[in-house]
Amino acid sequence: MISVIAVAAVYSGAMSTPDQAVSARTAPVRVVVIEDEPTITRAIADRLTAEGWEVSTALDGPSGVRTVAEVRPDVVVLDVMLPGFDGLEVCRRIQADEPVPVLMLTARDDETDMLVGLGVGADDYMTKPFSMRELAARLKALLRRVRRAGPAAASETEQNVAMQFGDLLIDRAGRRVMRAGVPAHLTPTEFDLLLCLANAPGTVLTREQLLADVWDWIDATGTRTVDSHVKALRRKLGADLVRTVHGVGYALEIPDDAEADEAPADDPTDISSLRTPNVPDSDS
């Protein structure tokens, strides 16, 4: 059985600058740690407390969901192997409340396990053993990405423009996607990855470029993260959507008979049927 810790950050517009996302708030970042191993709970809580964050804890799945509902935290640290019901179910229930970016830490370097985590709404993962310092750094990068994805991140014109590539429609303003008339339920990071590729259609972007632009990482230690998210995109949108250039990276594949163009988001033939919010799907 796998052991996973998920770190989830709720979308917040209260951040001022990327590096002040944690420290410049009027109140400390609120954290709920859901973990049944006291040693792990203590280590995570001590590290996040040292960051100046307020930490609450829960020892099982049901109490974890209740604590999150009561505290309304900015960040949730979640272990998958929990009494009551597991962390994947906790993640599903949290995601059902509102979209929550999730960083997963897994003890097994198994891509199937990672894709299961992505399938219930995770945005990223790290493989154990990990350092608390790296965990905190990844979490801060995740918070910066949340801020960047907010309403102020793009101009009003950009937000109100829908992108169309053949039968693929990307609603920037609503952060929703439709392929061949069918809405696709993407996680926040999957949407950001797709949008990054769509901003340069047909152009090969290296894994390092994607890590910097989507995950806000400055190193290449997480290149398998890119690969796993591309696989998740292909599973949800079709295997033909993203082209692999072995040893280099990925490109958005444009059909030969479809010319890439952009259409206004209020075009009734484009976006009107995109009624379903772009929240993670719950199948594993």
C-alpha positions as CSV (number, residue, x, y, z in Angstrom):
1,M,0.0,0.0,0.0
2,I,1.3,3.4,-0.7
3,S,1.7,6.2,1.8
4,V,1.1,9.7,0.4
5,I,1.1,13.1,1.9
6,A,-0.9,15.7,0.1
7,V,-0.3,19.4,0.6
8,A,-3.3,21.4,-0.6
9,A,-3.5,25.1,-1.0
10,V,-6.8,26.9,-1.4
11,Y,-7.1,29.6,-4.0
12,S,-6.5,33.0,-2.3
13,G,-6.4,36.5,-3.6
14,A,-4.8,37.9,-0.5
15,M,-1.2,37.5,-1.6
16,S,0.8,40.6,-2.6
17,T,4.0,39.5,-4.3
18,P,5.2,35.9,-5.1
19,D,7.8,35.8,-2.4
20,Q,5.4,37.5,0.1
21,A,2.7,35.0,-0.5
22,V,3.2,33.6,3.0
23,S,4.7,36.4,5.1
24,A,2.9,39.5,4.0
25,R,-0.6,38.4,4.9
26,T,-2.6,40.1,7.7
27,A,-2.9,36.7,9.3
28,P,-0.7,33.7,9.3
29,V,-1.3,30.9,6.8
30,R,-3.6,28.3,8.3
31,V,-2.5,24.7,8.0
32,V,-4.4,21.4,8.8
33,V,-2.2,18.3,9.1
34,I,-4.1,15.1,8.7
35,E,-1.7,12.3,9.7
36,D,-2.0,9.3,12.0
37,E,1.8,9.0,12.6
38,P,2.7,11.3,15.5
39,T,6.4,11.5,14.4
40,I,5.5,12.7,10.9
41,T,2.8,15.0,12.2
42,R,5.3,16.6,14.6
43,A,8.0,17.0,11.9
44,I,5.6,18.7,9.4
45,A,4.0,20.8,12.1
46,D,7.3,22.0,13.5
47,R,8.6,22.9,10.0
48,L,5.5,24.8,9.1
49,T,5.2,26.5,12.5
50,A,8.8,27.7,11.9
51,E,7.5,29.3,8.7
52,G,5.1,31.3,10.9
53,W,2.0,29.3,9.9
54,E,-0.8,28.2,12.2
55,V,-1.1,24.4,12.4
56,S,-4.1,22.3,13.3
57,T,-4.0,18.5,13.3
58,A,-6.4,15.5,12.8
59,L,-5.7,11.8,13.2
60,D,-8.1,10.2,10.7
61,G,-10.0,10.9,7.5
62,P,-13.5,11.8,8.9
63,S,-12.0,14.2,11.6
64,G,-9.7,15.6,8.9
65,V,-12.6,16.6,6.7
66,R,-14.4,18.1,9.6
67,T,-11.3,20.1,10.7
68,V,-10.8,21.4,7.2
69,A,-14.5,22.5,7.1
70,E,-14.1,24.3,10.5
71,V,-10.7,25.9,10.1
72,R,-11.0,26.7,6.4
73,P,-7.2,26.4,6.0
74,D,-5.0,27.8,3.4
75,V,-3.0,24.6,3.3
76,V,-3.8,21.0,4.1
77,V,-1.1,18.3,4.7
78,L,-2.7,14.9,4.1
79,D,-1.4,11.4,4.5
80,V,-3.2,8.8,2.3
81,M,-3.1,5.9,4.8
82,L,-5.6,7.0,7.4
83,P,-8.1,5.3,9.7
84,G,-11.8,5.9,8.9
85,F,-11.3,6.5,5.2
86,D,-8.1,7.1,3.3
87,G,-6.5,10.3,2.2
88,L,-7.7,9.8,-1.4
89,E,-11.3,10.0,-0.2
90,V,-10.4,13.0,2.0
91,C,-8.9,14.7,-1.1
92,R,-12.0,14.0,-3.2
93,R,-14.3,15.5,-0.5
94,I,-12.0,18.5,-0.1
95,Q,-11.9,19.1,-3.8
96,A,-15.7,18.8,-4.0
97,D,-16.0,21.8,-1.7
98,E,-13.8,24.0,-3.9
99,P,-10.8,23.5,-6.3
100,V,-7.7,22.9,-4.2
101,P,-4.2,22.6,-5.6
102,V,-2.5,19.5,-4.2
103,L,1.1,18.4,-3.8
104,M,1.5,14.7,-3.1
105,L,4.4,13.0,-1.5
106,T,4.6,9.3,-2.2
107,A,6.8,6.6,-0.7
108,R,6.8,4.6,-4.0
109,D,8.3,5.8,-7.2
110,D,5.5,4.2,-9.2
111,E,3.9,6.1,-12.0
112,T,0.6,4.3,-11.6
113,D,0.3,5.5,-8.0
114,M,1.2,9.0,-9.1
115,L,-1.5,9.0,-11.8
116,V,-4.0,7.8,-9.2
117,G,-3.2,10.8,-7.1
118,L,-3.4,13.1,-10.1
119,G,-6.8,11.5,-10.9
120,V,-8.3,12.6,-7.6
121,G,-7.1,16.2,-8.0
122,A,-3.4,16.4,-7.1
123,D,-1.4,19.0,-8.9
124,D,2.1,17.7,-8.2
125,Y,4.0,15.0,-6.3
126,M,7.3,14.3,-4.6
127,T,8.8,10.9,-3.9
128,K,10.0,10.0,-0.4
129,P,12.4,10.4,1.2
130,F,12.0,14.1,1.1
131,S,13.4,17.0,3.1
132,M,11.1,19.4,5.0
133,R,13.0,22.3,3.5
134,E,12.1,21.1,0.0
135,L,8.5,20.5,1.0
136,A,8.2,24.1,2.3
137,A,9.9,25.4,-0.9
138,R,7.5,23.4,-3.1
139,L,4.5,24.6,-1.1
140,K,5.6,28.2,-1.5
141,A,6.0,27.7,-5.3
142,L,2.5,26.2,-5.3
143,L,1.1,29.3,-3.6
144,R,2.8,31.5,-6.1
145,R,1.2,29.6,-8.9
146,V,-2.2,30.0,-7.2
147,R,-1.7,33.7,-7.1
148,R,-0.5,33.8,-10.7
149,A,-3.7,31.9,-11.8
150,G,-5.9,34.5,-10.1
151,P,-8.0,37.1,-11.9
152,A,-5.1,39.7,-11.8
153,A,-2.7,37.4,-13.5
154,A,-3.8,38.2,-17.0
155,S,-5.1,41.2,-18.8
156,E,-8.8,41.6,-19.1
157,T,-8.5,41.1,-22.9
158,E,-6.6,37.9,-22.5
159,Q,-9.1,36.6,-19.9
160,N,-12.1,37.2,-22.2
161,V,-10.6,35.4,-25.2
162,A,-11.2,31.7,-25.9
163,M,-8.6,29.7,-27.7
164,Q,-9.6,27.3,-30.4
165,F,-7.4,24.6,-32.0
166,G,-9.5,22.3,-34.2
167,D,-12.1,20.8,-31.9
168,L,-10.2,21.9,-28.7
169,L,-11.7,25.0,-27.0
170,I,-9.9,26.6,-24.0
171,D,-12.0,29.1,-22.0
172,R,-9.3,31.2,-20.3
173,A,-11.8,33.3,-18.2
174,G,-13.7,30.3,-16.9
175,R,-10.6,28.0,-16.8
176,R,-12.6,25.4,-18.6
177,V,-11.8,23.1,-21.6
178,M,-13.9,21.3,-24.2
179,R,-12.8,18.7,-26.7
180,A,-15.2,17.7,-29.5
181,G,-18.1,19.3,-27.7
182,V,-17.4,17.4,-24.4
183,P,-16.3,19.3,-21.3
184,A,-13.0,18.0,-19.8
185,H,-12.5,18.2,-16.0
186,L,-8.9,19.2,-15.5
187,T,-7.0,20.0,-12.3
188,P,-5.6,23.5,-11.9
189,T,-2.1,22.4,-12.9
190,E,-3.4,20.4,-15.9
191,F,-5.2,23.5,-17.1
192,D,-2.0,25.6,-16.6
193,L,0.1,23.0,-18.5
194,L,-2.4,22.9,-21.4
195,L,-2.6,26.7,-21.6
196,C,1.2,27.0,-21.5
197,L,1.4,24.6,-24.5
198,A,-1.4,26.4,-26.3
199,N,0.3,29.7,-26.0
200,A,3.0,28.4,-28.3
201,P,1.1,25.9,-30.6
202,G,3.3,23.6,-32.6
203,T,6.4,24.7,-30.7
204,V,8.4,22.2,-28.7
205,L,8.8,23.3,-25.1
206,T,11.4,21.5,-23.0
207,R,10.6,19.9,-19.7
208,E,12.7,22.5,-18.0
209,Q,10.8,25.3,-19.6
210,L,7.5,23.7,-18.6
211,L,8.7,23.3,-15.0
212,A,9.7,26.9,-14.8
213,D,6.6,28.3,-16.5
214,V,3.9,26.0,-14.9
215,W,5.4,24.8,-11.7
216,D,7.7,27.8,-11.0
217,W,10.7,25.6,-10.5
218,I,14.2,26.7,-11.4
219,D,15.7,23.2,-11.5
220,A,15.1,20.0,-13.4
221,T,14.6,17.6,-10.6
222,G,10.9,17.2,-11.3
223,T,10.9,16.3,-15.0
224,R,8.9,13.2,-14.4
225,T,6.2,15.4,-12.9
226,V,5.8,16.9,-16.4
227,D,5.6,13.5,-18.0
228,S,2.9,12.3,-15.6
229,H,0.8,15.4,-16.2
230,V,1.1,15.1,-19.9
231,K,-0.1,11.5,-19.6
232,A,-3.1,12.8,-17.5
233,L,-3.9,15.4,-20.2
234,R,-3.8,12.7,-22.9
235,R,-6.1,10.5,-20.8
236,K,-8.6,13.2,-20.5
237,L,-8.3,15.0,-23.9
238,G,-7.0,12.3,-26.3
239,A,-3.6,10.8,-27.0
240,D,-3.2,12.9,-30.2
241,L,-3.3,16.3,-28.4
242,V,0.3,16.5,-27.2
243,R,3.3,15.5,-29.3
244,T,6.4,14.0,-27.6
245,V,9.8,15.0,-28.9
246,H,12.0,12.4,-27.2
247,G,14.8,13.8,-25.2
248,V,13.5,17.3,-25.6
249,G,9.9,18.0,-24.5
250,Y,6.4,18.4,-25.7
251,A,4.3,20.4,-28.1
252,L,0.6,21.0,-28.7
253,E,-0.3,19.0,-31.8
254,I,-2.5,21.0,-34.2
255,P,-4.6,18.9,-36.7
256,D,-3.4,19.4,-40.3
257,D,-6.9,20.5,-41.4
258,A,-7.5,22.8,-38.4
259,E,-6.0,26.3,-38.3
260,A,-5.3,27.6,-34.8
261,D,-7.3,30.7,-34.1
262,E,-8.9,32.5,-31.2
263,A,-12.5,33.3,-30.7
264,P,-14.3,35.6,-28.3
265,A,-15.4,33.9,-25.1
266,D,-19.0,35.1,-25.6
267,D,-19.3,33.4,-28.9
268,P,-22.4,31.1,-28.3
269,T,-21.0,28.4,-30.6
270,D,-17.9,28.1,-28.5
271,I,-18.3,28.4,-24.7
272,S,-22.0,28.4,-24.0
273,S,-22.2,24.7,-23.3
274,L,-19.2,24.8,-20.9
275,R,-21.4,24.7,-17.8
276,T,-19.4,22.3,-15.7
277,P,-16.7,24.0,-13.4
278,N,-13.1,22.9,-14.2
279,V,-12.7,20.8,-11.0
280,P,-10.8,17.6,-10.7
281,D,-12.6,14.4,-11.6
282,S,-13.0,11.8,-8.9
283,D,-12.4,8.5,-10.7
284,S,-9.2,6.7,-9.8
